[in-house]
């Protein structure tokens, strides 16, 4: 669960930062319905993007470790075959 908490906190911080930047760039639209919808969309979109990127990075790391483990097992099997003369 620690990977989920870390990803959620990073996503939350990034989403707040993006919304704050949006508020400073487009200050006149902030109190309108369209501005509120845009802020919500930016927040959700940023949250999703950061969480997905974090998850894909962790997934790629796990796949890399799995492939390295498979190579090691393959080498052991090949060594056993050579030792038995087969």
C-alpha positions in Angstrom: 0.0 0.0 0.0 3.0 2.4 0.4 3.3 2.7 -3.4 -0.3 3.8 -3.6 0.1 6.4 -0.9 3.3 7.8 -2.5 1.7 8.0 -5.9 -1.5 9.6 -4.5 0.5 12.3 -2.6 2.6 13.1 -5.6 -0.5 13.3 -7.8 -2.2 15.5 -5.3 0.7 17.9 -5.1 1.1 18.1 -8.9 -2.6 18.6 -9.4 -2.7 21.5 -6.9 0.3 23.1 -8.5 -1.2 22.9 -12.0 -4.5 24.4 -10.8 -2.6 27.2 -9.0 -0.6 28.0 -12.2 -3.9 28.0 -14.2 -5.4 30.4 -11.6 -2.5 32.8 -12.1 -2.6 32.6 -15.9 -6.4 32.9 -16.3 -7.5 34.9 -13.3 -10.6 36.4 -14.9 -12.4 33.1 -15.5 -11.9 31.7 -12.0 -15.3 32.4 -10.6 -17.4 31.3 -13.6 -18.9 28.0 -14.2 -16.6 27.4 -17.1 -13.6 28.3 -14.9 -14.7 25.9 -12.2 -15.2 23.1 -14.8 -11.8 23.9 -16.3 -10.1 23.8 -12.9 -11.8 20.5 -12.0 -10.8 19.0 -15.4 -7.2 20.1 -14.9 -7.1 18.7 -11.4 -8.5 15.3 -12.4 -6.5 15.2 -15.6 -3.2 16.0 -13.8 -4.0 13.6 -11.0 -4.7 10.8 -13.5 -1.6 11.5 -15.6 0.8 11.6 -12.6 -0.7 8.4 -11.1 -0.6 6.6 -14.4 3.0 7.6 -15.0 4.0 6.6 -11.6 2.3 3.2 -11.9 3.8 2.6 -15.3 7.3 3.4 -14.0 6.8 0.9 -11.2 5.3 -1.7 -13.5 8.3 -1.3 -15.9 10.7 -1.8 -13.0 8.9 -5.0 -11.9 8.9 -6.3 -15.5 12.6 -5.6 -15.8 13.4 -7.4 -12.6 11.2 -10.4 -13.7 13.1 -10.6 -17.0 16.5 -10.5 -15.2 15.3 -13.3 -13.0 14.1 -15.3 -16.0 17.5 -14.9 -17.6 19.2 -16.1 -14.5 17.0 -19.2 -14.3 17.6 -19.8 -18.0 21.3 -19.8 -17.5 21.0 -22.2 -14.6 18.9 -24.6 -16.7 21.4 -24.4 -19.6 24.3 -25.1 -17.2 22.5 -28.1 -15.9 21.8 -29.4 -19.4 25.5 -29.0 -20.3 26.6 -30.8 -17.1 24.4 -33.8 -17.9 25.7 -34.0 -21.5 22.3 -33.2 -23.1 
